[in-house]
Amino acid sequence: MQKIVYISNSRDYTEQNDINDNKYLVRINKLLEEGWTISQLNPYTVDVDPKLENYLHKETLVSFVILEKNEEKSQ
């Protein structure tokens, strides 16, 4: 079985928060704990609009992650 999960993270480099508290990463971490494995991950960094205040300190990462889980069939 496969699932596709979307990740998006936009943060200021100076933020002190734990990046793993991001709602998308929390969901993926839960699925990994349930036995799902990452089959494919293609991260992309998105350009930030230069009109935004302090844009030099921002990063925006997006990715679609394909997760797989083997289901054992009961006989």
FIKOL-895352 format. One record per atom (N, C-alpha, C): residue number from 1; residue in one letter; atom name; x, y, z. Coordinates in Angstrom, 1 decimal. Layout:
! residues N
PAKE    n  res  atom      xx      yy      zz
PAKE  NUM    A    CA       X       Y       Z
...
END
This chain:
! residues 75
PAKE    n  res  atom      xx      yy      zz
PAKE    1    M     N     0.8    -1.2     0.0
PAKE    1    M    CA     0.0     0.0     0.0
PAKE    1    M     C     0.9     1.2     0.0
PAKE    2    Q     N     0.5     2.3    -0.7
PAKE    2    Q    CA     1.2     3.5    -0.7
PAKE    2    Q     C     0.3     4.7    -0.3
PAKE    3    K     N     1.0     5.7     0.2
PAKE    3    K    CA     0.3     7.0     0.6
PAKE    3    K     C     1.2     8.1     0.0
PAKE    4    I     N     0.6     9.2    -0.4
PAKE    4    I    CA     1.4    10.4    -0.8
PAKE    4    I     C     1.0    11.5     0.3
PAKE    5    V     N     2.1    12.0     0.9
PAKE    5    V    CA     1.9    13.0     1.9
PAKE    5    V     C     2.7    14.3     1.5
PAKE    6    Y     N     2.0    15.4     1.7
PAKE    6    Y    CA     2.6    16.7     1.3
PAKE    6    Y     C     3.3    17.4     2.6
PAKE    7    I     N     4.5    17.9     2.3
PAKE    7    I    CA     5.2    18.6     3.4
PAKE    7    I     C     5.3    20.1     2.9
PAKE    8    S     N     5.1    21.0     3.8
PAKE    8    S    CA     5.4    22.4     3.6
PAKE    8    S     C     6.0    23.0     4.8
PAKE    9    N     N     7.0    23.8     4.7
PAKE    9    N    CA     7.6    24.4     5.8
PAKE    9    N     C     8.2    25.7     5.4
PAKE   10    S     N     7.7    26.8     6.0
PAKE   10    S    CA     8.3    28.1     5.8
PAKE   10    S     C     8.6    28.7     7.1
PAKE   11    R     N     9.9    29.0     7.3
PAKE   11    R    CA    10.3    29.5     8.6
PAKE   11    R     C    11.5    30.5     8.5
PAKE   12    D     N    11.6    31.3     9.5
PAKE   12    D    CA    12.7    32.2     9.6
PAKE   12    D     C    13.9    31.4    10.2
PAKE   13    Y     N    15.1    31.6     9.6
PAKE   13    Y    CA    16.3    30.9    10.1
PAKE   13    Y     C    16.5    31.1    11.6
PAKE   14    T     N    16.1    32.3    12.1
PAKE   14    T    CA    16.4    32.7    13.5
PAKE   14    T     C    15.3    32.1    14.5
PAKE   15    E     N    14.3    31.4    14.0
PAKE   15    E    CA    13.3    30.8    14.9
PAKE   15    E     C    13.9    29.8    15.8
PAKE   16    Q     N    13.5    29.8    17.0
PAKE   16    Q    CA    14.0    28.8    18.0
PAKE   16    Q     C    13.1    27.6    18.1
PAKE   17    N     N    12.0    27.5    17.5
PAKE   17    N    CA    11.1    26.4    17.6
PAKE   17    N     C    11.7    25.1    17.0
PAKE   18    D     N    11.4    24.0    17.5
PAKE   18    D    CA    11.8    22.7    17.0
PAKE   18    D     C    11.1    22.4    15.6
PAKE   19    I     N    11.9    22.2    14.6
PAKE   19    I    CA    11.3    22.0    13.2
PAKE   19    I     C    10.4    20.8    13.2
PAKE   20    N     N    10.7    19.8    14.0
PAKE   20    N    CA     9.8    18.6    14.0
PAKE   20    N     C     8.4    18.9    14.6
PAKE   21    D     N     8.2    20.1    15.2
PAKE   21    D    CA     6.8    20.4    15.6
PAKE   21    D     C     5.9    20.8    14.5
PAKE   22    N     N     6.5    21.0    13.3
PAKE   22    N    CA     5.7    21.3    12.1
PAKE   22    N     C     4.6    20.3    11.9
PAKE   23    K     N     3.3    20.8    11.6
PAKE   23    K    CA     2.2    19.9    11.6
PAKE   23    K     C     2.4    18.8    10.5
PAKE   24    Y     N     3.0    19.1     9.4
PAKE   24    Y    CA     3.3    18.1     8.4
PAKE   24    Y     C     4.2    17.0     8.8
PAKE   25    L     N     5.3    17.4     9.5
PAKE   25    L    CA     6.3    16.5    10.0
PAKE   25    L     C     5.8    15.6    11.1
PAKE   26    V     N     4.9    16.2    12.0
PAKE   26    V    CA     4.3    15.4    13.1
PAKE   26    V     C     3.5    14.3    12.5
PAKE   27    R     N     2.8    14.6    11.4
PAKE   27    R    CA     2.0    13.5    10.7
PAKE   27    R     C     2.8    12.4    10.1
PAKE   28    I     N     3.9    12.8     9.4
PAKE   28    I    CA     4.8    11.8     8.8
PAKE   28    I     C     5.5    11.0     9.9
PAKE   29    N     N     5.9    11.7    10.9
PAKE   29    N    CA     6.6    10.9    12.0
PAKE   29    N     C     5.7     9.9    12.6
PAKE   30    K     N     4.4    10.2    12.8
PAKE   30    K    CA     3.4     9.3    13.3
PAKE   30    K     C     3.2     8.1    12.4
PAKE   31    L     N     3.2     8.3    11.1
PAKE   31    L    CA     3.0     7.2    10.1
PAKE   31    L     C     4.3     6.4    10.1
PAKE   32    L     N     5.5     7.0    10.3
PAKE   32    L    CA     6.7     6.2    10.3
PAKE   32    L     C     6.7     5.3    11.6
PAKE   33    E     N     6.2     5.8    12.7
PAKE   33    E    CA     6.1     5.0    13.9
PAKE   33    E     C     5.1     3.8    13.7
PAKE   34    E     N     4.1     4.0    12.8
PAKE   34    E    CA     3.1     3.0    12.6
PAKE   34    E     C     3.6     1.9    11.6
PAKE   35    G     N     4.8     2.0    11.1
PAKE   35    G    CA     5.4     1.0    10.2
PAKE   35    G     C     5.5     1.4     8.8
PAKE   36    W     N     5.1     2.6     8.4
PAKE   36    W    CA     5.3     3.1     7.1
PAKE   36    W     C     6.7     3.4     6.8
PAKE   37    T     N     7.2     3.3     5.6
PAKE   37    T    CA     8.6     3.7     5.2
PAKE   37    T     C     8.6     4.7     4.1
PAKE   38    I     N     9.6     5.5     4.0
PAKE   38    I    CA     9.7     6.5     2.9
PAKE   38    I     C    10.2     5.8     1.7
PAKE   39    S     N     9.4     5.8     0.6
PAKE   39    S    CA     9.8     5.2    -0.7
PAKE   39    S     C    10.5     6.3    -1.5
PAKE   40    Q     N    10.0     7.5    -1.5
PAKE   40    Q    CA    10.6     8.6    -2.3
PAKE   40    Q     C    10.3     9.9    -1.7
PAKE   41    L     N    11.3    10.8    -1.7
PAKE   41    L    CA    11.2    12.1    -1.2
PAKE   41    L     C    11.9    13.1    -2.1
PAKE   42    N     N    11.2    14.0    -2.7
PAKE   42    N    CA    11.8    15.0    -3.6
PAKE   42    N     C    11.6    16.4    -3.0
PAKE   43    P     N    12.5    16.9    -2.2
PAKE   43    P    CA    12.3    18.3    -1.7
PAKE   43    P     C    12.7    19.4    -2.7
PAKE   44    Y     N    11.9    20.4    -2.6
PAKE   44    Y    CA    12.1    21.6    -3.4
PAKE   44    Y     C    12.1    22.8    -2.5
PAKE   45    T     N    13.1    23.8    -2.8
PAKE   45    T    CA    13.1    25.0    -2.1
PAKE   45    T     C    12.4    26.0    -3.0
PAKE   46    V     N    11.4    26.7    -2.5
PAKE   46    V    CA    10.7    27.7    -3.2
PAKE   46    V     C    11.2    29.1    -3.0
PAKE   47    D     N    11.4    29.9    -4.1
PAKE   47    D    CA    11.8    31.2    -3.9
PAKE   47    D     C    10.8    32.1    -3.1
PAKE   48    V     N    11.3    32.9    -2.2
PAKE   48    V    CA    10.5    33.8    -1.4
PAKE   48    V     C    10.4    35.1    -2.1
PAKE   49    D     N     9.2    35.7    -2.1
PAKE   49    D    CA     9.0    37.0    -2.7
PAKE   49    D     C     9.9    38.0    -2.1
PAKE   50    P     N    10.8    38.7    -2.8
PAKE   50    P    CA    11.8    39.6    -2.2
PAKE   50    P     C    11.1    40.9    -1.6
PAKE   51    K     N     9.8    41.1    -1.8
PAKE   51    K    CA     9.1    42.2    -1.2
PAKE   51    K     C     8.8    41.9     0.3
PAKE   52    L     N     8.9    40.7     0.7
PAKE   52    L    CA     8.6    40.3     2.0
PAKE   52    L     C     9.7    40.8     3.0
PAKE   53    E     N     9.3    41.3     4.1
PAKE   53    E    CA    10.2    41.8     5.1
PAKE   53    E     C    11.1    40.7     5.6
PAKE   54    N     N    12.4    41.0     5.7
PAKE   54    N    CA    13.4    40.0     6.2
PAKE   54    N     C    13.5    38.7     5.3
PAKE   55    Y     N    13.2    38.8     4.0
PAKE   55    Y    CA    13.1    37.6     3.2
PAKE   55    Y     C    14.4    36.9     3.1
PAKE   56    L     N    15.5    37.5     3.4
PAKE   56    L    CA    16.8    36.8     3.3
PAKE   56    L     C    16.9    35.7     4.4
PAKE   57    H     N    16.1    35.8     5.4
PAKE   57    H    CA    16.2    34.9     6.5
PAKE   57    H     C    15.1    33.8     6.4
PAKE   58    K     N    14.4    33.8     5.3
PAKE   58    K    CA    13.3    32.8     5.1
PAKE   58    K     C    13.7    31.7     4.2
PAKE   59    E     N    13.1    30.5     4.5
PAKE   59    E    CA    13.2    29.4     3.5
PAKE   59    E     C    11.9    28.8     3.5
PAKE   60    T     N    11.5    28.3     2.3
PAKE   60    T    CA    10.3    27.6     2.1
PAKE   60    T     C    10.6    26.3     1.4
PAKE   61    L     N    10.2    25.2     2.1
PAKE   61    L    CA    10.5    23.8     1.6
PAKE   61    L     C     9.2    23.2     1.3
PAKE   62    V     N     9.0    22.6     0.1
PAKE   62    V    CA     7.8    21.8    -0.2
PAKE   62    V     C     8.3    20.4    -0.7
PAKE   63    S     N     7.5    19.4    -0.5
PAKE   63    S    CA     7.8    18.1    -1.0
PAKE   63    S     C     6.6    17.2    -0.9
PAKE   64    F     N     6.5    16.3    -1.9
PAKE   64    F    CA     5.5    15.2    -1.8
PAKE   64    F     C     6.3    14.0    -1.4
PAKE   65    V     N     5.9    13.3    -0.4
PAKE   65    V    CA     6.6    12.1     0.1
PAKE   65    V     C     5.7    10.9    -0.2
PAKE   66    I     N     6.3     9.9    -0.8
PAKE   66    I    CA     5.6     8.6    -1.0
PAKE   66    I     C     6.0     7.7     0.1
PAKE   67    L     N     5.0     7.2     0.8
PAKE   67    L    CA     5.2     6.3     1.9
PAKE   67    L     C     4.7     4.9     1.5
PAKE   68    E     N     5.3     3.8     1.9
PAKE   68    E    CA     4.9     2.5     1.6
PAKE   68    E     C     4.7     1.7     2.9
PAKE   69    K     N     3.8     0.7     2.9
PAKE   69    K    CA     3.6    -0.2     4.0
PAKE   69    K     C     3.2    -1.5     3.5
PAKE   70    N     N     4.0    -2.5     3.9
PAKE   70    N    CA     3.7    -3.9     3.4
PAKE   70    N     C     2.6    -4.4     4.3
PAKE   71    E     N     1.5    -4.9     3.7
PAKE   71    E    CA     0.4    -5.5     4.5
PAKE   71    E     C     0.5    -7.0     4.3
PAKE   72    E     N     0.7    -7.7     5.5
PAKE   72    E    CA     0.8    -9.2     5.4
PAKE   72    E     C    -0.6    -9.7     5.4
PAKE   73    K     N    -0.9   -10.6     4.4
PAKE   73    K    CA    -2.2   -11.2     4.3
PAKE   73    K     C    -2.4   -12.4     5.2
PAKE   74    S     N    -3.5   -12.4     5.9
PAKE   74    S    CA    -3.8   -13.5     6.8
PAKE   74    S     C    -4.3   -14.6     6.0
PAKE   75    Q     N    -3.9   -15.8     6.3
PAKE   75    Q    CA    -4.3   -17.0     5.6
PAKE   75    Q     C    -5.2   -17.9     6.5
END
